[in-house]
Amino acid sequence: MPPAPAAAPHVSAFHHRDTGTWTYLVADPATRAAAIVDPVLDFDPRSGRTGLDSVAPLLERAAADGLRIDWLLETHAHADHLSAAHALRERLRAADGRAPRLAIGRRIGEVRRVFAPLFGLSDEEPARQPAAFDHLFDDDESFAVGALPARAIPVPGHTQDSLAYLIGDALFAGDSLFMPDSGTARCDFPGGDAAMLYQSIQRLYLLPEATRVFVCHDYGKDGREPACETTIGAQKQGNLHVRADTDEAGFVALREARDRTLAVPALILPSLQVNLRGGALPEPEANGVRYLKLPLDQL
């Protein structure tokens, strides 16, 4: 007898054009429980202004559908946008007295230790850092969104802490896989490793071919409209960098050669300072103003 098909969450996608990031509202139709994956905080580096305008449509959709947001899920500590997870948690707490759980992979601590010296963070802060998150997922830890079974799948390679979330039949791949015509994410950040990413993708390719795949970024390659959804089968057949028949050595050579041509992400310095804290902005200084650090001559 074939296995029963996985439950299908309802997925609403929201594109942040400034950073090419997709944020997802993932709902269990049976219980109205929901999760938000990789929310983006608006940030203007010229003025230093932040805001939540980009997530307003998401919150409006959740309210219109009568959803209860139980989880704020980060796939990793992003280097290309600031997370809105902390701000969303506090807004939702203020609205109805209960806050969703903000979660990320347990290896966020390793990433934190790598970058703490760059920003001159104190010795005490790493010990307190996990408190920025309500839950740190172990590798392959099971959880649930309402009645939907879910799993946190480790996909290191782009970063040490990268996770993909399998919720019912929907995989939120983070920066492991892009749309098939765009390939995979870079692996040249500290702690990144192309061979490790190859092995992570092989794990994802063991999922059923009909598994829906939702990517974290898309930039509209060759002028097409940004897209967010594909399948495991489509990735195995046509991913630009790693198809089902791609060998590890070939992928590593291609990925490392491409990474040598890539510029440093424009928002890496502000993003890491915020995202290692779960999206919390730095505490105000004596004058009541919050500041982000800009380390010189380091990257």
C-alpha positions in Angstrom: 0.0 0.0 0.0 1.5 3.4 -0.9 2.1 5.9 1.9 -0.6 8.4 2.6 -0.1 11.7 1.0 1.3 14.5 3.3 -1.1 17.1 4.6 -1.1 20.2 2.5 -0.8 23.6 4.3 -2.2 26.7 2.7 0.8 28.9 1.7 0.6 32.6 1.0 3.8 34.2 -0.4 4.9 37.8 0.0 7.8 39.3 -2.0 10.1 42.0 -0.6 11.4 43.5 -3.8 14.3 45.5 -2.3 16.0 42.4 -1.1 14.4 39.7 -3.3 13.2 37.9 -0.3 10.1 35.7 0.0 8.2 35.6 3.3 5.6 32.9 3.8 2.4 32.6 5.8 1.8 28.9 6.3 -1.6 27.9 7.6 -3.3 24.7 8.7 -6.8 24.8 7.1 -8.2 22.5 9.8 -7.1 24.4 13.0 -6.3 27.9 11.6 -2.9 27.7 13.3 -0.1 29.3 11.2 3.6 30.0 11.0 5.5 32.9 9.4 8.7 31.9 7.6 11.6 34.5 7.1 9.8 37.9 7.7 11.6 41.0 6.5 12.1 44.3 8.3 12.1 47.3 6.0 15.4 49.1 6.3 16.7 52.1 4.4 20.5 52.2 4.8 20.6 55.8 3.6 18.4 57.2 6.3 18.7 54.4 8.9 14.9 54.1 9.0 13.2 50.8 9.8 9.6 49.8 9.5 7.0 47.0 9.1 5.2 48.2 6.0 6.2 45.1 4.0 4.7 42.7 6.5 1.4 44.6 6.8 -0.2 42.7 3.9 0.8 39.4 5.6 -0.8 40.5 8.9 -3.9 41.6 7.1 -4.2 38.2 5.4 -3.8 36.4 8.7 -6.5 38.5 10.3 -8.9 38.2 7.3 -8.5 34.4 7.4 -8.8 34.2 11.2 -5.4 32.7 11.7 -3.5 32.2 14.9 0.2 32.7 14.4 2.0 30.1 16.6 5.5 30.2 15.1 8.0 32.7 13.6 10.5 30.5 11.8 13.9 31.7 10.6 15.8 29.4 8.2 19.1 31.0 9.2 20.8 34.2 10.2 20.4 36.1 6.9 23.1 38.3 5.5 21.0 40.2 2.9 18.0 41.5 4.9 17.1 42.4 8.5 14.6 40.1 10.1 11.2 41.4 11.3 10.7 38.4 13.6 11.3 40.2 16.9 9.1 43.2 15.9 6.3 40.9 14.8 6.5 38.8 18.0 6.2 42.0 20.1 3.4 43.4 17.9 1.4 40.2 18.1 2.0 40.0 21.9 0.6 43.6 22.3 -2.4 42.8 20.1 -3.8 39.8 22.0 -1.5 39.0 24.9 0.1 36.0 23.4 3.2 35.8 21.3 4.3 33.2 18.7 7.4 31.3 19.3 10.5 32.7 17.5 12.7 29.8 16.4 15.9 29.0 14.5 18.4 26.2 14.4 20.6 25.4 17.4 23.8 26.1 15.4 23.0 29.9 15.5 25.3 29.8 18.5 28.2 28.8 16.3 27.5 31.6 13.8 27.2 34.0 16.7 30.7 33.0 18.0 32.2 33.5 14.5 30.9 37.0 14.1 31.0 38.3 17.7 34.6 39.5 17.4 33.8 41.4 14.2 31.3 43.6 16.0 33.1 43.8 19.3 30.4 42.0 21.2 31.1 41.4 24.9 32.1 38.0 26.3 28.8 37.8 28.2 26.6 38.3 25.2 27.1 34.8 23.6 25.7 33.2 26.7 22.7 35.4 26.6 22.2 35.2 22.9 19.9 32.1 22.7 17.4 34.1 24.8 16.7 36.2 21.7 14.9 33.0 20.4 12.1 31.1 22.1 13.2 27.8 20.6 16.4 26.4 19.1 15.7 23.4 16.8 17.8 20.3 17.0 18.6 18.6 13.7 15.5 16.8 12.3 13.4 17.9 15.3 9.7 17.3 14.8 7.1 19.9 15.7 3.7 20.9 14.5 1.8 23.8 13.0 -1.7 23.1 14.3 -2.4 19.5 13.1 0.2 19.7 10.4 3.4 17.6 11.1 6.6 19.6 10.6 10.3 18.9 10.8 13.4 21.1 11.0 15.9 19.6 8.4 19.5 20.7 8.7 20.9 22.0 5.4 24.3 23.5 6.3 26.6 24.7 3.5 25.4 28.2 2.8 25.8 28.8 6.5 26.4 26.6 9.5 22.9 27.2 11.0 20.8 26.7 7.8 17.5 24.8 8.2 14.8 23.8 5.8 11.3 23.4 7.3 9.1 20.6 6.0 5.5 21.5 6.9 3.1 18.9 5.6 3.9 18.6 1.9 5.6 22.0 1.7 9.4 22.5 2.0 10.7 26.0 2.9 14.2 25.6 1.6 15.9 28.7 2.9 19.1 29.5 1.0 19.9 25.9 0.0 17.9 25.8 -3.2 16.8 28.7 -5.4 14.4 28.3 -8.3 15.7 25.7 -10.8 16.9 28.3 -13.3 18.9 30.1 -10.6 20.6 27.2 -8.9 21.8 27.4 -5.3 23.1 29.8 -2.7 26.7 31.0 -2.2 28.9 29.1 0.2 31.8 31.5 0.8 30.6 33.0 4.1 32.6 32.0 7.2 31.4 28.5 8.1 30.0 27.9 4.6 31.1 24.9 2.6 30.1 23.8 -1.0 30.6 20.1 -0.4 28.4 20.4 2.7 25.7 22.1 0.7 25.8 19.4 -1.9 25.2 16.7 0.8 22.4 18.8 2.3 20.7 19.0 -1.1 21.0 15.3 -1.5 19.0 14.9 1.7 16.3 17.1 0.3 16.3 15.2 -3.0 15.2 12.1 -1.0 11.8 13.7 -0.4 8.9 12.8 -2.6 9.2 14.5 -6.0 5.7 16.1 -5.6 6.9 17.9 -2.5 6.3 21.6 -3.0 9.5 23.7 -2.6 9.3 27.4 -1.5 12.5 29.3 -2.0 13.8 32.2 0.2 15.0 34.4 -2.6 14.3 35.0 -6.2 15.5 38.0 -8.3 13.6 37.4 -11.6 16.4 35.9 -13.7 16.7 37.2 -17.2 13.8 39.6 -16.7 11.1 37.1 -15.7 8.8 37.9 -12.8 10.1 36.8 -9.4 8.9 33.2 -8.6 8.8 31.3 -5.4 7.3 27.8 -5.8 8.7 24.7 -7.5 8.9 20.9 -6.6 11.6 18.5 -5.6 11.1 16.7 -9.0 11.6 19.9 -10.9 14.8 20.7 -8.9 16.2 17.2 -9.5 15.5 17.4 -13.2 16.5 21.0 -14.0 18.4 22.8 -11.2 21.1 24.9 -12.9 23.8 23.8 -10.4 22.7 20.4 -9.0 20.4 18.0 -10.7 19.9 14.4 -9.6 22.8 13.3 -11.8 25.3 16.0 -10.7 28.3 14.7 -8.9 29.8 16.3 -5.8 33.1 17.3 -7.4 31.4 19.0 -10.3 29.1 20.9 -8.1 31.8 22.0 -5.7 34.0 23.3 -8.6 31.1 25.2 -10.1 29.9 26.7 -6.8 33.4 27.8 -5.7 34.2 29.3 -9.0 30.9 31.3 -9.0 31.4 32.4 -5.4 34.8 34.0 -6.3 32.9 36.4 -8.6 30.3 37.5 -6.1 30.4 40.8 -4.2 29.8 41.1 -0.5 26.1 41.5 0.2 25.1 45.1 0.6 23.4 44.7 3.9 25.6 42.0 5.5 26.9 44.3 8.3 23.5 45.6 9.6 21.8 42.3 8.9 24.1 40.2 11.0 24.0 42.5 14.0 20.2 42.3 14.0 19.6 38.8 12.9 21.9 37.2 15.4 19.6 38.7 18.0 16.5 37.3 16.4 15.7 40.6 14.7 16.0 42.7 17.8 17.6 46.0 17.2 20.5 47.1 19.5 19.6 48.7 22.8 19.4 52.5 22.8 22.5 54.3 24.1 22.4 57.0 26.8 20.9 59.5 24.3 18.0 57.2 23.5 19.3 56.4 20.0 20.0 52.9 18.7 23.2 52.4 16.6 24.5 49.8 14.2 28.2 49.3 14.0 30.2 49.6 10.8 33.5 47.7 11.2 36.1 49.2 8.8 38.5 47.3 6.6 37.4 43.9 7.8 35.4 42.2 4.9 
